[in-house]
Amino acid sequence: MDEEIGPAARQGQWKSYCKTVSLLALQSFGVVYGDLSTSPLYVYKSSLSGNLNDYRDEATIFGLFSLIFWTLTLLPLLKYILIVLSADDNGEGGTFALYSLLCRHAKFSLLPNQQSADEELSTYYQPGVGGPTISSPLKIFLEKHKKLRTCLLLFVLFGACMVIGDGVFTPTISVLSAISGLKDPASGGIPDGWVVFIACVVLVGLFALQHRGTHRVSFVFAPIVVVWLLTIGVIGLYNIIHWNPRICLALSPHYVVKFFKMTGKDGWLSLGGVLLAITGTEAMFADLGHFTATSIRLAFVGAIYPCLVLQYMGQAAFLSRNMSAVEDSFYQSVPRPLFWPVFVIATLAAVVGSQAIISATFSIVKQCLSLGCFPRVKVVHTSRWIYGQIYIPEINWILMVLCLAVTLGFRDTTVIGHAYGLACITVMFVTTWLMALVIIFVWQKHALLAFLFLVVFGSIEAVYLSSAVIKVPQGGWVPIALAFVFMLVMYVWHYGTRRKYLFDLQNKVSMKWILTLGPSLGIMRVPGIGLIYTELVTGVPSIFSHFVTNLPAFHQVLVFVCVKSIPVPFVPADERYLIGRIGPREYRMYRCIVRYGYKDVQKDDENFETHLVMSIAKFIQMEAEEAASSGSYESSEGRMAVIHTEDTTGTGLVMRDSTDEAAGTSLTRSSRSETLRSLQSIYEQESGGVSRRRRVRFQISEEDRIDPRVRDELADLLDAKEAGVAYIIGHSYVKARKNSNFFKTFAIDYAYSFLRKNCRGPAVALHIPHISLIEVGMIYYV
């Protein structure tokens, strides 16, 4: 009987899997492939500009199509679909995903805050990949030389900056190319000025709607791109049959060789236009986190690749018989009765393609922010159901201004194409080099395999890159300038953050000094919990001694809180908290490390204080149980334990809602003054978000048999919680030492200082309640 049911169950699972993959593949059209699918609007125009105008004959058109076909086959299909999509970081893709993989399998990170406990995260090592890389001469060499690790970080930042450049050029060239169809005389053409004006209006509208989130209109994205793909595929097939069926011969690579023999240097220069056929390829990898590798592969092989090949082949067949139509080859090749429907679909597809790369730009900036490589900006989580969809207002308006500047400044898709092509091929080139390192250190394959990958795909991309670099004076300088500015901002921020962390690390308060003060720390211990925010994962920060020196009173319970980013995409909520103890038990000092991945969104956690108290209580119980089994009740300094916040058992506490105000006041033993409670009440009434917070109170469980010493410690914790929680954070001023060189002085005193003054404060970024905030001034001489 089981043998009969087994195959049926497996068949049902297979059908369910196929249905899920097909649905994801359909959704990927609107998010991943909008940019790649709109490339036929401008590829032939850009490729046949310049000196290639002198070779307007059938052989040139055939050779150009053959070059486009093999470029689509070798890079998007062979490199990305077959190889790169397999290098995901727990389902996430992009240059930062590759970099985080490398940082976890080798010591490439420049910030020395990694802990062995981080490696125990369930998302740290991928299933089937294994643990840390076996030591090799290359790994030891790279880990030993800090300058090489700095160069690797700069290389990754450069690639990330070029993705931001894509966020500027994709909307510009896609929308302008779609709107340029209005210049067609058959449609009663309008002047160039009006085309640019309409394109600017569409761009402003596109960026103005970003704050609503892509999920609100995402249900129409996929159908638009599907209709667009079917339309251009059918039109391409029609043009092949109607104009020149011989174009099918150009699928042979022989025509590529013939093309370069005939055109020589001019053919090589045209590669800058040909590579526009593969713009948007990196999005397949960057947007991997929203889908699966299988669904993206299915969509590309099943629809994207054949439809694009038919369209490029059809345009080539049309151009081989209509050489004068190069300036507007796409719209000229559309049968006249279909012009307006195709124009509308093309405009909508251009907007969809732009939306995809804008969302990808937000994700890249968020990843840079998480890894300490970008100034603090506001990150808005736009979807309650779809994780990872974010909106960054500052970046959105910067992109809009840059898009309008490029549109009004160049007004020509050919010149914009030079800049766009350079940005895209640079990102692909960076990915190739990072993939070679991933093959060695993560996949743990032989170095010869990585070298072969690098030679095959790196050499192809190097040829295209060399052609794009030649176009620097003709518009290619724009992405380089943008990348330089963004990379300077990123590196200065990362450098300043790292120097500040190292200062904290070198100026920690010694435990010997704390122990000599005794349990009272030589100061007045007042009721309440003091949360001292620090970037240190070990030791006591200098801000503590600075605070105690100037105000000799501190809270009954001290918790040093470190909000830390881990080089993984997501940290499971149940593994987020690491709890430990500082000093002897009677000091009532604890450490809490809150861990986030680079794709996690640090939302305003209204239950943070509750989670913290429950976690500390659970840690106290765990420590007591281990001490009882070992026969020693001494606390272990430096030991950290992962506390599962989802499981509330084993805390020794009972948690009850305190929604009824009268009940709350009668049950709560608060040592806060009437004035402070009145201020708190007024603040909560004025702040809608705070007033909706869940109010809870704790009691020690009477049912559990708890050790008297543990019960005393839990009672102190609860008394402190009821008295109130204060958030202490450093208001730091970072200065370069007097003996620093000019570059360091400029970077710290001017550039880093300017960025700190004009970005969001740490208290806002950490969602600290303003009414409970205490800021301590500190000067860092780094």
C-alpha positions in Angstrom: 0.0 0.0 0.0 2.8 2.4 0.9 4.5 1.7 -2.4 1.4 2.7 -4.2 0.9 5.9 -2.2 4.6 6.9 -2.4 4.8 7.7 -6.1 1.4 9.5 -6.0 2.6 11.7 -3.1 5.9 12.4 -4.9 3.9 13.3 -8.1 1.8 15.7 -6.0 4.8 17.4 -4.5 6.4 17.7 -8.0 3.2 19.3 -9.4 3.2 21.8 -6.4 6.9 22.6 -7.0 6.4 23.1 -10.7 3.4 25.4 -10.0 5.4 27.5 -7.5 8.4 27.8 -9.8 6.2 28.8 -12.8 4.4 31.4 -10.7 7.8 32.9 -9.5 9.0 32.8 -13.1 6.0 34.8 -14.2 6.5 37.4 -11.4 10.2 37.7 -12.3 9.3 39.2 -15.7 8.2 42.4 -14.0 11.0 42.8 -11.5 14.1 41.2 -13.0 13.7 41.5 -16.8 12.2 44.9 -17.5 15.6 46.5 -18.2 17.0 43.6 -20.4 13.8 43.3 -22.4 13.7 47.0 -23.4 17.2 47.0 -24.9 16.0 46.5 -28.5 14.7 50.1 -28.4 18.3 51.5 -28.7 20.9 48.8 -29.4 21.1 49.1 -33.3 21.0 52.9 -33.2 23.9 53.1 -30.7 25.9 50.4 -32.5 25.6 51.9 -36.0 26.5 55.4 -34.8 30.0 56.9 -35.5 32.4 55.5 -38.1 30.3 52.4 -38.6 27.9 54.6 -40.6 30.3 54.1 -43.5 29.6 50.3 -43.6 25.9 50.3 -44.1 25.5 47.1 -46.1 23.9 43.7 -45.6 27.2 42.0 -44.5 27.7 44.6 -41.7 24.1 44.2 -40.5 24.5 40.4 -40.5 27.8 40.6 -38.6 26.3 43.0 -36.1 23.4 40.7 -35.4 25.7 37.7 -35.1 27.8 39.7 -32.5 24.6 40.6 -30.5 23.4 36.9 -30.6 26.7 35.5 -29.3 27.0 38.2 -26.7 23.6 37.3 -25.4 24.5 33.6 -25.5 27.9 33.8 -23.8 27.3 36.3 -21.0 23.7 36.2 -19.8 23.0 32.6 -20.7 26.3 30.8 -20.1 27.9 33.0 -17.4 25.0 34.1 -15.4 22.2 31.6 -15.9 24.5 28.5 -15.7 27.2 29.6 -13.3 26.8 32.9 -11.4 23.3 32.2 -10.2 24.6 29.2 -8.3 26.8 31.5 -6.1 23.9 32.8 -4.0 24.3 33.9 -0.4 21.4 32.0 1.3 19.2 33.0 -1.7 20.6 36.5 -2.1 22.6 37.8 -5.0 24.7 40.8 -6.1 28.3 42.0 -5.6 27.8 42.5 -1.9 26.4 39.0 -1.5 29.7 37.7 -3.1 31.7 39.9 -0.8 29.9 38.7 2.3 30.5 35.1 1.3 34.2 35.8 1.0 34.3 37.6 4.4 32.7 34.6 6.1 35.1 32.0 4.5 38.2 34.1 4.8 39.2 37.1 7.1 38.7 39.8 4.5 36.6 42.1 6.6 38.4 45.3 7.8 36.2 45.8 10.9 37.6 43.6 13.7 34.2 42.9 15.4 33.8 39.3 14.3 33.0 36.7 17.0 33.1 32.9 17.0 29.5 32.9 18.0 28.6 34.5 14.6 29.8 31.3 12.9 27.1 29.4 14.8 24.3 31.2 13.0 22.2 28.9 10.9 22.6 31.2 7.9 26.4 31.7 8.3 27.5 28.7 6.2 25.4 27.5 3.3 24.1 23.9 3.2 26.5 21.8 1.1 29.3 24.4 1.0 30.9 23.4 4.2 32.7 25.4 6.9 35.7 27.7 6.8 38.1 27.4 3.8 41.1 25.3 4.2 44.2 27.5 4.6 46.0 28.0 1.3 49.0 30.2 0.3 46.7 32.6 -1.5 44.3 32.9 1.4 47.1 33.4 3.9 48.7 36.0 1.6 45.4 38.0 1.2 44.6 37.8 4.9 48.1 39.0 5.9 48.2 42.1 3.8 45.7 44.8 4.9 46.3 46.9 1.8 45.1 44.0 -0.4 41.9 43.7 1.7 41.4 47.4 1.4 41.8 47.1 -2.4 39.2 44.3 -2.4 36.7 46.5 -0.5 37.4 49.5 -2.9 36.8 47.1 -5.8 33.5 46.0 -4.4 32.5 49.6 -3.6 33.4 50.6 -7.1 31.1 47.9 -8.5 28.3 49.0 -6.1 28.7 52.6 -7.2 28.4 51.5 -10.8 25.1 49.8 -9.9 24.0 53.2 -8.5 25.1 54.6 -11.9 22.7 52.1 -13.5 20.0 53.6 -11.4 20.6 56.9 -13.1 21.0 55.8 -16.7 18.4 53.0 -17.0 15.4 55.2 -16.4 16.9 57.9 -18.5 17.7 55.9 -21.6 14.7 53.6 -21.4 12.1 56.4 -21.0 13.8 58.7 -23.5 14.1 55.9 -26.1 10.4 54.9 -25.7 9.2 58.5 -25.9 11.4 59.2 -28.9 8.9 57.1 -31.0 6.9 60.3 -31.1 9.5 61.8 -33.5 8.4 59.2 -36.1 6.9 61.2 -39.1 4.3 58.5 -39.5 2.9 59.4 -36.1 2.9 63.2 -36.9 6.4 63.7 -35.4 7.0 66.3 -32.6 10.2 68.3 -32.0 13.1 67.0 -29.9 12.4 69.5 -27.2 8.9 68.2 -26.6 10.3 64.6 -26.5 12.8 65.6 -23.8 10.1 67.5 -21.8 7.6 64.5 -21.9 10.5 62.2 -20.8 11.3 64.5 -17.9 7.6 64.5 -16.8 7.5 60.7 -16.9 10.7 60.5 -14.9 9.4 62.9 -12.2 6.2 60.9 -12.0 8.2 57.7 -11.7 10.3 58.9 -8.8 7.4 60.7 -7.1 5.5 57.4 -6.8 8.4 55.4 -5.2 7.3 56.1 -1.7 4.2 54.1 -2.2 6.3 50.9 -2.7 6.5 48.6 -5.7 4.2 46.0 -4.2 1.1 48.3 -4.8 1.6 48.2 -8.6 3.6 45.0 -8.9 0.6 42.9 -10.0 0.6 44.8 -13.3 4.4 44.7 -13.9 4.7 41.1 -15.0 1.8 41.2 -17.6 3.2 44.4 -19.1 6.6 42.8 -19.7 5.0 39.5 -20.9 2.9 41.4 -23.4 5.9 43.4 -24.5 8.0 40.3 -25.0 5.3 38.5 -27.0 4.8 41.7 -29.1 8.5 42.2 -30.0 8.9 38.5 -30.6 6.0 38.3 -33.0 7.1 41.5 -34.8 10.6 40.2 -35.1 9.4 36.9 -36.6 7.2 38.9 -39.0 10.2 41.1 -40.1 12.4 38.0 -40.7 9.8 36.4 -43.0 8.8 39.7 -44.7 12.1 41.4 -45.2 15.1 38.9 -45.3 14.8 35.3 -44.2 18.6 34.9 -45.0 19.3 36.6 -41.6 19.1 33.1 -40.0 22.5 32.4 -41.6 24.0 35.1 -39.3 23.6 32.7 -36.3 26.9 31.3 -37.3 29.9 32.8 -35.5 31.6 33.0 -38.9 29.8 36.3 -39.5 31.4 37.8 -36.4 34.9 37.1 -37.8 33.8 38.4 -41.1 32.4 41.6 -39.4 35.7 42.4 -37.7 37.8 41.7 -40.8 35.6 44.1 -42.7 35.3 46.9 -40.2 38.5 46.6 -38.2 38.9 49.3 -35.5 35.5 50.8 -36.3 33.9 47.4 -35.5 35.7 47.3 -32.2 34.5 50.8 -31.3 30.9 49.7 -32.1 31.1 47.1 -29.2 30.1 49.9 -26.9 26.7 49.9 -28.5 26.5 46.1 -28.8 26.9 45.6 -25.0 23.7 47.6 -24.5 22.0 44.4 -25.6 23.0 42.8 -22.2 22.3 45.7 -19.9 20.1 44.5 -17.1 21.9 41.1 -17.0 23.3 41.9 -13.6 19.7 42.4 -12.3 19.2 38.6 -12.7 21.7 38.1 -10.0 21.1 41.2 -7.9 17.3 40.5 -7.6 17.8 36.8 -6.8 16.6 37.3 -3.3 13.0 38.0 -4.4 12.8 34.7 -6.4 14.7 31.5 -6.9 17.5 30.6 -9.3 15.3 28.0 -10.9 12.5 30.5 -11.6 14.8 33.1 -13.1 16.5 30.5 -15.3 13.1 29.2 -16.5 11.9 32.7 -17.4 15.1 33.5 -19.2 15.4 30.3 -21.2 11.7 30.0 -21.8 10.8 33.5 -22.9 13.4 36.2 -22.6 16.2 34.7 -24.7 14.0 33.5 -27.6 12.0 36.7 -27.8 15.0 38.9 -27.7 16.8 36.8 -30.4 13.8 37.0 -32.6 13.5 40.8 -32.2 17.2 41.5 -32.9 17.1 39.1 -35.9 13.9 40.8 -37.2 15.4 44.3 -36.8 18.5 43.2 -38.6 16.4 41.7 -41.4 14.5 45.0 -41.7 17.7 47.1 -41.6 19.3 45.0 -44.3 16.6 46.3 -46.7 16.1 49.7 -45.2 19.6 51.2 -44.3 18.2 54.7 -43.9 16.1 53.7 -40.9 19.0 53.3 -38.5 18.2 56.4 -36.4 14.9 54.9 -35.4 15.1 51.2 -36.4 12.8 49.8 -33.8 9.8 51.9 -34.4 10.4 52.0 -38.2 10.4 48.2 -38.2 6.9 48.1 -36.5 4.1 47.6 -39.0 2.2 50.9 -39.3 -1.2 49.7 -37.9 0.6 48.5 -34.7 2.6 51.7 -34.0 0.4 53.3 -31.3 -0.2 50.1 -29.3 3.5 49.2 -29.5 4.4 52.8 -28.4 2.2 52.6 -25.3 3.5 49.1 -24.4 7.1 50.2 -24.9 6.6 53.3 -22.6 5.0 51.1 -19.9 7.8 48.5 -20.3 10.4 51.3 -20.0 8.9 52.4 -16.7 8.8 48.9 -15.4 12.4 48.4 -16.3 13.3 51.6 -14.6 11.4 50.6 -11.5 13.4 47.4 -11.2 16.8 49.0 -11.2 15.6 51.8 -8.9 14.6 49.2 -6.3 17.9 47.4 -6.8 19.7 50.7 -6.1 17.8 51.0 -2.8 18.9 47.5 -1.9 22.6 48.2 -2.8 22.6 51.3 -0.6 20.9 49.4 2.2 23.6 46.7 2.0 26.4 49.4 2.0 24.7 51.0 5.0 24.6 47.7 6.9 28.3 47.0 6.3 29.3 50.4 7.5 30.1 51.8 4.1 27.4 54.5 3.7 26.2 57.4 5.9 23.0 56.7 7.9 19.9 57.4 5.8 16.2 56.7 6.3 15.1 53.2 5.2 11.4 52.7 4.9 10.0 49.2 4.7 7.2 49.6 2.1 5.5 46.2 2.3 4.1 44.5 5.3 4.0 41.1 3.4 6.9 41.2 1.0 10.2 41.2 2.9 13.0 43.3 1.5 11.0 45.9 -0.4 12.4 49.2 0.8 12.4 52.9 -0.1 15.2 55.4 0.8 13.9 59.0 0.3 17.3 60.7 0.1 18.6 58.3 -2.5 15.3 58.6 -4.5 15.5 62.3 -4.9 19.2 62.3 -5.6 18.5 59.7 -8.4 15.7 61.9 -9.8 17.9 65.0 -9.9 20.7 63.1 -11.6 18.3 61.5 -14.1 16.8 64.9 -15.1 20.3 66.4 -15.4 21.5 63.6 -17.7 18.3 63.8 -19.8 18.5 67.6 -20.2 22.2 67.7 -20.5 22.7 65.0 -23.3 19.2 64.8 -24.9 20.5 62.0 -27.1 20.2 58.2 -26.4 23.4 57.5 -28.2 25.5 59.6 -25.9 23.6 58.4 -22.8 24.2 54.8 -24.2 28.0 55.4 -24.0 27.7 56.2 -20.3 25.2 53.4 -19.6 27.3 50.7 -21.4 30.4 51.6 -19.4 28.5 51.4 -16.1 26.9 48.0 -16.9 30.1 46.3 -18.2 32.1 47.5 -15.2 29.6 45.8 -12.8 29.8 42.6 -14.8 33.6 42.8 -14.8 33.7 43.2 -11.0 31.3 40.2 -10.6 33.6 38.1 -12.7 36.6 38.7 -10.5 34.7 38.2 -7.3 33.3 35.0 -8.7 36.8 33.7 -9.4 37.6 34.2 -5.6 34.3 32.6 -4.6 35.2 29.5 -6.7 38.5 29.2 -4.8 37.5 30.2 -1.2 33.8 29.3 -1.0 33.3 26.5 -3.4 36.8 25.3 -2.6 37.6 24.3 -6.2 41.0 24.2 -7.8 42.6 27.5 -8.6 42.9 26.4 -12.3 39.1 26.3 -12.6 38.8 29.8 -11.2 41.6 30.9 -13.6 39.7 29.3 -16.5 36.5 31.1 -15.6 38.4 34.4 -15.3 40.2 34.0 -18.7 37.1 33.0 -20.6 34.6 35.6 -19.4 37.0 38.2 -18.2 38.7 38.4 -21.6 35.3 38.8 -23.4 34.2 41.6 -20.9 37.7 43.2 -21.1 37.2 43.6 -24.9 33.8 45.3 -24.4 35.2 47.4 -21.5 38.1 48.6 -23.6 35.6 49.7 -26.3 33.4 51.5 -23.7 36.4 53.3 -22.1 37.2 54.8 -25.5 33.8 56.6 -25.3 34.7 58.4 -22.1 35.0 61.8 -23.7 31.7 61.2 -25.5 29.6 60.7 -22.3 31.4 57.8 -20.7 32.9 60.2 -18.1 29.6 60.6 -16.3 29.4 57.1 -14.7 33.1 57.4 -13.7 32.5 60.8 -12.1 29.4 59.5 -10.3 31.2 56.4 -9.1 34.2 58.5 -7.9 31.9 60.8 -5.8 29.8 57.9 -4.3 32.9 55.8 -3.7 34.7 58.7 -2.0 31.6 59.2 0.3 31.5 55.4 1.0 35.2 55.0 1.7 35.5 58.2 3.9 32.5 57.0 6.0 33.9 53.5 6.3 37.4 54.8 7.1 36.0 57.2 9.8 33.8 54.5 11.3 36.7 52.0 11.4 39.1 54.6 13.1 36.4 55.4 15.7 35.9 51.7 16.4 39.6 51.1 16.8 39.8 54.1 19.2 37.1 52.5 21.4 38.8 49.2 21.2 42.2 50.7 22.4 40.6 52.8 25.1 38.4 50.3 26.8 37.9 50.5 30.6 39.9 47.8 32.3 38.0 45.2 34.4 40.6 45.7 37.1 39.4 49.3 37.6 35.8 48.3 37.7 36.5 45.5 40.2 38.4 47.9 42.5 35.2 50.1 42.7 33.1 47.3 44.2 29.5 46.3 43.5 28.3 49.9 43.8 31.0 51.0 41.2 31.9 53.8 43.6 28.8 55.7 42.6 25.1 56.1 43.5 23.1 53.3 41.9 19.6 54.7 41.2 16.5 52.6 40.3 16.1 51.7 36.6 17.8 50.0 33.7 20.6 51.9 31.9 21.1 50.7 28.2 24.6 51.9 27.2 24.9 51.7 23.4 28.4 50.9 22.1 30.0 49.4 19.0 32.2 47.1 21.1 31.4 43.4 21.4 33.9 42.9 24.3 34.9 45.1 27.2 33.5 48.3 28.7 33.6 51.4 26.4 35.3 54.6 27.5 31.9 56.4 27.4 31.0 54.6 30.7 34.0 56.1 32.6 33.4 59.5 31.0 29.7 59.5 32.1 30.6 58.3 35.7 33.3 60.9 36.0 30.9 63.8 35.2 27.8 62.4 36.8 28.6 60.1 39.7 25.3 58.1 39.6 24.2 55.2 37.5 21.3 52.8 37.1 20.7 49.8 39.3 21.0 47.5 36.2 23.5 48.2 33.4 23.2 46.7 30.0 25.9 47.4 27.3 24.0 47.1 24.0 25.8 46.5 20.7 23.8 46.6 17.5 26.0 44.7 15.1 25.8 43.8 11.3 26.8 40.3 10.3 28.0 39.5 6.8 24.9 37.3 6.1 21.7 38.4 4.4 19.4 37.5 7.3 19.7 36.7 10.9 16.8 34.6 12.2 14.8 36.4 14.8 15.3 33.5 17.2 19.1 33.9 16.9 19.3 37.7 17.1 20.2 38.2 20.8 23.5 37.3 22.4 23.5 37.8 26.2 26.5 37.8 28.5 27.6 39.1 31.9 30.2 41.8 32.7 32.0 41.4 36.1 30.7 39.5 39.2 27.0 38.7 39.7 26.4 41.3 42.3 27.5 44.1 39.9 24.3 43.6 37.8 26.1 44.4 34.6 25.2 42.6 31.4 26.0 42.7 27.7 23.5 42.3 24.9 24.6 42.0 21.2 21.7 42.5 18.7 22.7 41.0 15.4 21.3 41.9 11.9 22.1 40.8 8.4 22.8 43.1 5.5 19.2 42.6 4.1 17.5 42.9 7.5 15.5 46.0 8.0 16.0 47.4 11.6 12.4 48.5 12.2 11.2 50.2 15.4 10.9 47.1 17.6 8.2 48.1 20.1 8.9 44.9 22.1 12.7 45.5 22.4 12.6 46.2 26.1 10.4 43.2 26.7 12.7 40.9 24.7 15.7 42.3 26.5 14.3 41.6 30.0 13.2 38.2 29.0 16.5 37.4 27.4 18.5 38.5 30.5 16.2 36.5 32.8 16.7 33.5 30.6 20.4 33.9 30.7 20.4 34.2 34.5 18.5 30.9 34.7 20.7 29.2 32.2 23.8 30.3 34.0 22.4 29.1 37.3 21.5 25.7 35.9 25.0 25.3 34.5 26.5 26.4 37.8 24.4 23.9 39.7 25.5 21.0 37.5 29.2 22.0 37.8 28.9 22.7 41.6 30.2 26.3 41.3 28.1 29.4 41.5 30.7 31.7 40.1 29.7 33.8 37.1 31.8 33.4 33.9 33.0 36.7 32.6 33.1 37.0 28.8 30.8 34.1 28.2 28.0 34.9 25.7 24.9 32.8 25.0 22.3 32.9 22.2 18.9 33.5 23.7 15.9 32.3 21.8 13.4 35.1 22.2 10.6 33.2 20.6 10.6 30.6 23.4 9.6 32.3 26.7 10.0 29.2 28.8 12.8 28.9 31.3 12.9 32.6 32.2 11.3 32.2 35.7 9.1 35.1 34.8 5.4 35.5 34.1 4.5 38.2 31.6 1.0 39.8 31.6 -0.5 42.6 29.5 -1.0 45.8 31.4 -3.5 47.5 29.0 -5.8 48.7 31.8 -4.4 51.9 33.0 -5.8 51.6 36.5 -4.6 48.1 36.9 -1.2 49.2 35.6 -0.8 51.9 38.2 -1.9 49.7 41.0 0.3 46.8 40.1 3.4 48.7 38.9 5.9 49.7 41.6 7.4 52.7 39.9 10.0 54.9 41.5 9.6 57.6 38.9 8.3 60.9 40.0 4.8 62.2 39.2 6.4 64.9 37.0 8.3 62.3 34.9 5.3 60.1 34.6 3.2 63.1 33.5 5.8 64.0 30.8 5.9 60.4 29.6 2.1 60.4 29.3 2.0 63.6 27.3 4.8 62.3 25.0 2.9 59.1 24.4 -0.3 60.9 23.6 1.5 63.2 21.1 3.4 60.2 19.5 0.8 57.9 17.9 3.4 55.1 17.4 4.4 55.0 21.0 0.9 55.1 22.3 0.1 51.9 20.6 3.0 50.0 22.1 2.1 46.9 24.0 2.4 47.4 27.7 3.5 44.5 29.8 4.6 43.8 33.3 6.5 40.9 34.8 6.2 38.8 37.9 8.5 36.1 39.2 6.8 32.7 38.7 5.7 31.2 42.0 5.3 27.7 40.5 9.0 27.3 39.5 11.5 26.3 42.2 14.1 29.1 41.8 17.4 29.4 43.7 17.2 32.3 46.2 20.2 34.0 44.7 18.6 33.8 41.2 15.3 35.0 42.6 17.1 38.1 44.2 18.7 38.9 40.8 15.5 38.5 38.9 13.7 40.7 41.5 16.4 43.4 41.0 15.9 43.1 37.2 12.1 43.5 37.5 12.4 46.4 40.0 14.7 48.2 37.6 12.4 47.5 34.6 9.4 48.9 36.5 11.4 52.0 37.5 12.1 52.8 33.8 14.6 52.3 31.1 17.1 55.0 30.0 19.1 54.9 26.7 22.6 56.2 27.0 24.4 56.9 23.7 27.6 58.8 22.9 27.4 62.1 21.1 30.8 61.9 19.6 33.1 64.4 17.8 35.8 62.7 15.8 39.0 64.7 15.3 42.3 63.7 13.6 45.4 63.8 15.8 47.7 66.8 15.5 50.5 64.8 14.0 48.2 63.3 11.2 49.1 63.9 7.5 47.1 66.2 5.3 44.9 63.5 3.7 43.9 62.0 7.0 43.2 65.4 8.5 41.0 66.3 5.5 39.2 63.0 5.5 38.4 63.0 9.3 38.1 66.7 10.2 36.2 67.8 7.1 34.8 65.0 4.9 33.8 62.6 7.7 32.6 65.4 10.0 30.5 66.9 7.2 28.8 63.5 6.5 28.1 62.9 10.2 26.5 66.4 10.6 24.3 65.9 7.5 23.1 62.3 8.0 20.6 60.8 10.4 21.8 60.6 14.0 22.5 57.2 15.7 19.6 57.6 18.1 17.2 58.0 15.2 18.7 55.2 13.2 18.5 52.9 16.3 14.8 53.9 16.9 15.6 55.1 20.5 12.6 56.8 22.2 13.5 60.5 22.5 11.9 60.9 25.9 14.3 58.2 27.4 17.5 59.3 25.6 20.6 60.5 27.4 23.5 61.7 25.2 27.1 61.9 26.5 29.6 64.1 24.7 32.8 62.5 23.7 35.8 63.6 21.6 37.7 61.0 19.7 41.3 61.8 18.6 42.0 59.1 16.0 
